[in-house]
Amino acid sequence: MNEIDAQLALGVELFNRGEFFEAHEAMEDAMNLLDDDTADWDFYLGLLRASVANHKLGDGELSSARLHLRAALKFLAPYPDRHRGIKLRE
């Protein structure tokens, strides 16, 4: 497993545990490791924004949560139901 995949896996694990701020940080770290490989940039950005949306929801910031969730859905829409081992729509 390379470093990008490890950060992605950590982000997913944190997200699934409800640690949304930390998941956001891990997704951001994964994105920073992409360097010139931007093929999945929107995928990572969608996951990051989904993490932020859930964090904002937990803080009671509903309008901000909606904003980030809409962005997450927009970024993830072009991807299949499963991408890079992650179930996006189940």
Secondary structure as a PSIPRED ss2 file (coil, helix, strand):
# PSIPRED VFORMAT (PSIPRED V4.0)

   1 M C   1.000  0.000  0.000
   2 N C   1.000  0.000  0.000
   3 E H   0.000  1.000  0.000
   4 I H   0.000  1.000  0.000
   5 D H   0.000  1.000  0.000
   6 A H   0.000  1.000  0.000
   7 Q H   0.000  1.000  0.000
   8 L H   0.000  1.000  0.000
   9 A H   0.000  1.000  0.000
  10 L H   0.000  1.000  0.000
  11 G H   0.000  1.000  0.000
  12 V H   0.000  1.000  0.000
  13 E H   0.000  1.000  0.000
  14 L H   0.000  1.000  0.000
  15 F H   0.000  1.000  0.000
  16 N H   0.000  1.000  0.000
  17 R C   1.000  0.000  0.000
  18 G C   1.000  0.000  0.000
  19 E C   1.000  0.000  0.000
  20 F H   0.000  1.000  0.000
  21 F H   0.000  1.000  0.000
  22 E H   0.000  1.000  0.000
  23 A H   0.000  1.000  0.000
  24 H H   0.000  1.000  0.000
  25 E H   0.000  1.000  0.000
  26 A H   0.000  1.000  0.000
  27 M H   0.000  1.000  0.000
  28 E H   0.000  1.000  0.000
  29 D H   0.000  1.000  0.000
  30 A H   0.000  1.000  0.000
  31 M H   0.000  1.000  0.000
  32 N H   0.000  1.000  0.000
  33 L H   0.000  1.000  0.000
  34 L C   1.000  0.000  0.000
  35 D C   1.000  0.000  0.000
  36 D C   1.000  0.000  0.000
  37 D C   1.000  0.000  0.000
  38 T C   1.000  0.000  0.000
  39 A C   1.000  0.000  0.000
  40 D C   1.000  0.000  0.000
  41 W H   0.000  1.000  0.000
  42 D H   0.000  1.000  0.000
  43 F H   0.000  1.000  0.000
  44 Y H   0.000  1.000  0.000
  45 L H   0.000  1.000  0.000
  46 G H   0.000  1.000  0.000
  47 L H   0.000  1.000  0.000
  48 L H   0.000  1.000  0.000
  49 R H   0.000  1.000  0.000
  50 A H   0.000  1.000  0.000
  51 S H   0.000  1.000  0.000
  52 V H   0.000  1.000  0.000
  53 A H   0.000  1.000  0.000
  54 N H   0.000  1.000  0.000
  55 H H   0.000  1.000  0.000
  56 K H   0.000  1.000  0.000
  57 L H   0.000  1.000  0.000
  58 G H   0.000  1.000  0.000
  59 D C   1.000  0.000  0.000
  60 G C   1.000  0.000  0.000
  61 E C   1.000  0.000  0.000
  62 L H   0.000  1.000  0.000
  63 S H   0.000  1.000  0.000
  64 S H   0.000  1.000  0.000
  65 A H   0.000  1.000  0.000
  66 R H   0.000  1.000  0.000
  67 L H   0.000  1.000  0.000
  68 H H   0.000  1.000  0.000
  69 L H   0.000  1.000  0.000
  70 R H   0.000  1.000  0.000
  71 A H   0.000  1.000  0.000
  72 A H   0.000  1.000  0.000
  73 L H   0.000  1.000  0.000
  74 K H   0.000  1.000  0.000
  75 F H   0.000  1.000  0.000
  76 L H   0.000  1.000  0.000
  77 A C   1.000  0.000  0.000
  78 P C   1.000  0.000  0.000
  79 Y C   1.000  0.000  0.000
  80 P C   1.000  0.000  0.000
  81 D C   1.000  0.000  0.000
  82 R E   0.000  0.000  1.000
  83 H E   0.000  0.000  1.000
  84 R C   1.000  0.000  0.000
  85 G C   1.000  0.000  0.000
  86 I E   0.000  0.000  1.000
  87 K E   0.000  0.000  1.000
  88 L C   1.000  0.000  0.000
  89 R C   1.000  0.000  0.000
  90 E C   1.000  0.000  0.000
